Amino acid sequence: LHYPLRRQRQMCIRDRGKSFTHPALVTYVMRNRAGICRLGITTSKKIGNSVERNRSRRVIRAAFFTVSEEISGNWDIVCVARSRTKWIKSTDLEKIMRKQLCAAGVIPSKEKKNP
């Protein structure tokens, strides 16, 4: 379960949080004390018209819902759409998002430890 982030909090996370970039998606993460996981999605007019921006948001939201089951802890996550986001499928974006969130420590890595 996730909750939406307010615009002011999104700006704070972009200034102070860790960032992870990819040509299709930029992800900012920061721990919170709210006890919940919150998601913010940003799409600028550089992405395209309203139809393309809304598609980008839908794709990011769909990818996040599949990844959100693995998230451990309380995090604020801001996803910024890039120009490639509108052309990519949610399954491809899910792989990119999972890789970024693993690097951030939001999702525990699945590496097996050698005894």
Secondary structure, 3 states (H helix, E strand, C coil): CCEECCHHHHHHHHHHCEEEEECCEEEEEEECCCCCCEEEEECCCCCCCHHHHHHHHHHHHHHHHHHHHHCCCCEEEEEEECCCHHHCCHHHHHHHHHHHHHHHCCCCCCCCCCC
